[in-house]
Amino acid sequence: MPQPRSPDLWTRAQIGWSAGFWALIALSVLVLTMHDLSPGRRELGFGVIAAVVLTYLVARPNAADPSGWRDASYIFVVLVAAGLAIGVDTDLSLLLFIFYPQLWLCAKASGRASSWPFCSPAAPCWAS
């Protein structure tokens, strides 16, 4: 009798991905707090981070239960947020350490793994 398939790494490491998400969000808030930014840029940065957090709470990627609207919503917000965050302060590029694995998770679950990286803020780097 065949043994049941064990969940893939994404599913087994879900707690670790969540811990990493919150740690990098906290570090991003610290970056915004410590850097010398104009009030408007700082507020925009906090707004972008808040949008990412809210979207994560509502539609976080989940390999065990992929849902089309959740993944699409999360990917859209993450892609826009990454560009805006890096525009506010280049040190917020550390958010990409959250976004790339989660983009891959969403794309893997939806079967479009090869197309999502080209939608990312770093796509022009790969094209050159």
Backbone as a ProteinNet text record, in pm:
[ID]
protein_1_A
[PRIMARY]
MPQPRSPDLWTRAQIGWSAGFWALIALSVLVLTMHDLSPGRRELGFGVIAAVVLTYLVARPNAADPSGWRDASYIFVVLVAAGLAIGVDTDLSLLLFIFYPQLWLCAKASGRASSWPFCSPAAPCWAS
[TERTIARY]
84.9	0	90.6	64.8	149.7	131	239.1	234.7	178	104	52.9	169.1	153	257.1	266.4	388.3	406.9	395.3	353.3	339.3	474.8	472.3	598.2	657.3	775.9	848.9	770.9	702.9	627.8	525	457.3	353.3	413.6	519.8	582.8	647.1	691.2	762.4	673.4	543.3	450.2	475.2	502.4	528.3	655.8	756.8	881.8	864.3	784.4	758.5	685.3	591.8	519.3	611.8	697.2	791.5	886.2	933.2	1020.4	949.9	823.3	744.9	738.6	700.1	683.9	817.6	924.6	1055.9	1100.6	1081.1	1122.1	1030.3	904.3	814.4	861.3	895	944.2	1073	1161.6	1286.4	1260	1162.4	1126.2	1072.4	991	939.5	1055.5	1150.1	1268.1	1348.8	1364.6	1435.7	1366.6	1236	1161.7	1172.5	1175.8	1183	1320.7	1425.4	1560.4	1617.8	1571.9	1627.7	1572.8	1654.3	1616.8	1536	1405.7	1315.2	1221.4	1172.3	1072.2	945.6	863.8	741.9	651.4	639.7	554.8	604.6	735.6	793.4	779.7	802.8	790.9	646	549.7	408.6	372.7	423.7	398.6	457.6	578.2	641.1	559.6	513.4	430.2	298.6	242.7	119.2	137.5	249.8	279.5	294.3	368.1	386.2	252.4	170	37.8	-48	-40.7	-117.6	-72	58.8	111.8	66	74.5	34.3	-114.5	-197.4	-341.2	-372.9	-308.7	-332.1	-283.7	-171.5	-119.7	-218.6	-276.2	-371.3	-498.6	-540.5	-665.3	-643.5	-534.4	-516.5	-376.5	-322.1	-184.7	-172.8	-56.3	-35.2	-38.8	-99.6	-110.6	-101.8	10	31.4	-67.8	-115.4	-207.8	-347.1	-382	-515.2	-506.6	-455.7	-444	-581.5	-598.7	-724.5	-693.6	-758.8	-730.2	-737.7	-846.1	-861.1	-763.5	-736.5	-642.6	-502.6	-457.4	-322.9	-310.4	-409.1	-403.4	-403.7	-486.4	-491	-358.5	-305.2	-179.5	-66.2	-58.5	47.3	36.8	-82.5	-99.3	-50.4	-93.6	-53.3	97.5	154.2	297.9	380.2	338.3	413.4	410.3	295.2	284.3	360.4	344.6	409.7	561.6	615	761.1	817.4	755.4	802.4	791.6	679.4	660.5	757.9	775.6	863.6	1006.9	1054.2	1190.7	1204	1096.8	1097.6	1106.1	1046	1049.8	1189.3	1247.6	1380.6	1439.5	1553.7	1612.5	1644	1662.6	1687.7	1564.3	1449.3	1329	1327.9	1432.8	1444.9	1456.6	1482.5	1484.7	1349.2	1243.4	1111.2	1107.2	1198.8	1201.7	1233.2	1299.7	1326.6	1197.3	1093.6	961.5	890.7	892	805	841.8	969.2	1004.1	963.1	992.4	944.3	792.1	723.3	577.7	520.7	584.8	542	559	670.4	693.5	589.5	556.8	455.3	322.1	280.3	152.5	157	268	278.9	284.4	354.7	364.8	227	151.8	18.3	-76	-57.1	-148.2	-101.6	20.6	71.1	133.6	156.8	215.3	353.8	428.6	556.5	655.7	653.2	754.6	722.7	598.9	562.6	571.1	553.8	548.9	678	796.4	917.5	929.2	872.6	883.7	789.7	700.3	611.5	673.2	786	843	913	936.7	1006.6	1148.4	1208.8	1344.6	1349.3	1234.8	1231.5	1324.2	1335.7	1429	1573.5	1611.5	1747.6	1770.3	1665.5	1680.2	1678.6	1611.1	1598.5	1727	1812	1932.5	2048
-116.3	0	124.1	221.9	340.7	427.4	484.6	572.7	708.3	774	906.6	1004.5	1094	1194.5	1289.2	1315.1	1413.7	1552.6	1648.7	1783.8	1836.8	1924.8	1980	2078.3	2125.7	2211.6	2337.8	2396.1	2519.8	2497.8	2384.1	2355.1	2323.1	2243.9	2207.3	2326.5	2425.4	2540.4	2663.6	2645	2758.5	2847.6	2789.6	2868.4	2949.9	2890.3	2961.5	3077.7	3057.4	3166.4	3280.8	3247.9	3352.9	3428.2	3356.4	3422.1	3513.2	3466.3	3548.8	3672.9	3657.8	3771.6	3879.1	3839.9	3938.8	4000.3	3921.8	3976.2	4080.9	4052.8	4149.6	4271.2	4254	4370	4458.7	4399.1	4477.6	4550	4483.1	4546	4661.6	4645.9	4752.9	4875	4852.1	4962.7	5032.2	4956	5013.1	5097.5	5049.7	5125.6	5258.8	5256.3	5380.8	5476.3	5422.8	5505.4	5570.5	5497.6	5546	5632.7	5613.7	5689.9	5832.2	5921.7	6062.4	6082.5	6066.9	6081	6197.7	6254.4	6359.1	6294.6	6372	6313.4	6245.2	6302.7	6242.4	6107.4	6096.3	5968.3	5864	5906	5813	5762.9	5852.5	5812.1	5716.8	5745.7	5656.1	5518.4	5514.7	5387.7	5309	5378.1	5309.2	5262.6	5341.8	5302.4	5177.9	5172.2	5054.8	4930.4	4944.8	4830.6	4788.7	4885.2	4853	4779.4	4820.7	4753.3	4608.9	4587.5	4451.8	4366.3	4421.1	4346.8	4312.8	4409.2	4384.9	4278.1	4287.6	4188.5	4050.9	4047	3919.9	3856.9	3937.7	3885.2	3832.8	3897.7	3859.4	3748.6	3758.5	3667.9	3609	3569.3	3517.9	3394.9	3379	3260.3	3133.8	3031.4	2905.6	2791.5	2720.2	2611.4	2498.4	2478.8	2368.8	2395.9	2522.2	2558.3	2675.8	2650.8	2761.2	2808.9	2937.6	2997.8	3105.9	3104.5	3198.6	3344.6	3386	3528.2	3571.5	3483.2	3518.4	3538	3441.8	3452	3572.1	3592.5	3705.3	3838.5	3851	3974.7	3999.7	3896.3	3911.2	3948.1	3879	3907	4050.3	4095.5	4232.4	4334.1	4319.3	4414.4	4408.9	4289.7	4274.9	4338.4	4318.1	4375.7	4528	4586	4731.8	4783	4714.7	4757.3	4752.4	4651.2	4640.7	4759.9	4795.5	4911.1	5040.1	5060	5182	5187.9	5075.3	5073	5105.2	5047.2	5073.5	5217.8	5274.2	5414.8	5507.6	5468	5547.9	5544.6	5426.7	5410.5	5282.2	5293.2	5174.6	5063.9	5096.9	4993.2	4905.7	4951.4	4867.9	4755.6	4748.1	4634.1	4503.9	4512.3	4392.4	4322.9	4395.3	4332.6	4227.7	4238.6	4140	4000.2	3992.9	3862.6	3795.7	3873.5	3817.6	3787.3	3884	3879.6	3771.2	3752.4	3653.3	3511.7	3465.2	3330	3319.2	3424.1	3417.4	3426	3501.5	3502.3	3362.7	3300.1	3165.3	3068.2	3081.1	2996.1	3011.5	3134.7	3158.7	3105.5	3130.4	3085.8	2933.9	2871.6	2725.3	2664.5	2721.6	2669.1	2687.5	2796.6	2823.9	2762.7	2706.7	2645.8	2745.1	2868.9	2970.6	3011.2	2916.6	2946.2	3016.1	2990.5	3050.3	3193.7	3238.7	3371.6	3480.6	3450.5	3554.8	3633	3570.5	3650.3	3767.8	3755.7	3863.4	3978.9	3960.9	4068.2	4147.1	4101.5	4159.8	4291.5	4369.7	4497	4481.8	4364	4342.9	4289.1	4277.3	4221.6	4295.3	4428.6	4493.4	4446.2	4405.5	4355.9	4224.9	4139.3	4011.5	4027.6	4130.6	4151.5	4207.1	4267.8	4329.5	4232.2
0	0	0	-90	-94.6	30.3	71.4	188	146.7	236.1	202.3	186.3	90.1	65.9	182.9	222.9	329.2	267.2	345.5	292	245.7	145.6	96.6	197.9	168.2	261.1	295.5	198.5	224.8	335	327.6	425.6	561.4	563	689.9	758.9	682.8	739.9	755.7	755.6	762.1	884.1	998.7	1119.6	1103.1	1043.9	1019.3	923.1	818.1	723.3	792.6	878.7	951.4	1046.3	1116.8	1207.7	1130.3	1016.6	932.4	881.7	843.8	796.9	904.6	1026.4	1132.9	1174.3	1171.5	1206.1	1103.8	975.6	873.4	869.7	903.2	914.2	1028.6	1143	1257.2	1221.8	1150.3	1108.5	1011.6	924.2	830.7	904.8	1005.7	1087.5	1157.6	1206.2	1270.7	1171.9	1051	946.9	923.1	908.9	885.1	1003.3	1121.9	1241.5	1256.5	1222.9	1247.4	1134.9	1013.3	902	898.7	845.7	834.7	706.5	718.5	604.2	628.7	519.6	536.3	592.3	663.4	722.9	619.9	501.3	398.5	353.2	334.5	292.1	403.4	526.7	639.3	650.1	638.2	646.1	532.3	412.9	300.3	329.2	383.9	418.8	520	624.3	724.1	662.1	571.9	504.7	418.6	348.1	264.7	352.6	461.7	552	612.6	649.8	704.6	601.9	475.8	371	353.4	359	346.6	465	585.3	705	698.9	664	655.5	551.3	436.1	331.9	376.5	447.2	498.1	595.7	682.1	779.7	714.2	606.1	538.8	435.8	360.5	246.2	239.8	353.1	352.9	264.8	201.6	119.2	204.7	152.5	225.2	124.4	126.8	30.5	49.3	170.6	197.8	141.5	126.1	79.3	-18.3	-139	-233.5	-278.4	-278	-321.1	-422.5	-533.7	-640.6	-600.3	-536.2	-503.9	-396.9	-301.9	-194.3	-250.1	-328.8	-384.7	-476.8	-563.4	-656.3	-582.2	-478.9	-400	-330.5	-269.6	-197.1	-293	-405.6	-502.7	-553.4	-584.1	-633.8	-531	-406.7	-301.8	-279.5	-276.3	-252.2	-364.6	-488.3	-599.6	-597	-572	-563.9	-441.2	-329.5	-205.2	-215.8	-280.7	-292.7	-367.9	-477.4	-553.2	-474.7	-407.7	-328.2	-210	-141.3	-24.6	-63.6	-171.3	-215.5	-263	-317.6	-356.6	-236.1	-126.2	-3.1	57.1	70.1	129.5	72.8	8.8	-55.1	45.2	171.3	271.5	295.5	251.6	263.8	161.2	80.1	-10.7	67.8	197.4	280.7	280.1	246	235.4	124.5	28.4	-78.9	-25.3	90.7	151.1	198.7	219.9	249.6	118.9	29.7	-86.5	-187.5	-215.9	-316.9	-278.2	-156.6	-122.4	-125.3	-81.9	-81.5	-222.8	-310.3	-450.2	-509.2	-476.5	-527.3	-470.9	-344.9	-283.7	-355.8	-377.7	-446.7	-588.9	-658.3	-796.7	-805.9	-712.8	-710.6	-690.1	-598.6	-569.6	-687.3	-762.9	-873.8	-1004.4	-1005.7	-1128.4	-1223.8	-1180.8	-1267.5	-1216.5	-1166.6	-1100.6	-1191	-1319.4	-1405.8	-1445.7	-1428.6	-1476.6	-1370.9	-1243.1	-1140.9	-1123.7	-1132.6	-1111.1	-1207.8	-1326.4	-1423.7	-1394.2	-1297.9	-1254	-1139.2	-1089.4	-968.5	-996	-891.4	-906.5	-959.8	-947.1	-994.9	-1137.7	-1203.3	-1338.7	-1434.8	-1429.8	-1522.5	-1504.4	-1385.8	-1362.8	-1436.7	-1442.5	-1509.7	-1659.8	-1707	-1851.1	-1911.5	-1830	-1886.8	-1898.8
[MASK]
++++++++++++++++++++++++++++++++++++++++++++++++++++++++++++++++++++++++++++++++++++++++++++++++++++++++++++++++++++++++++++++++

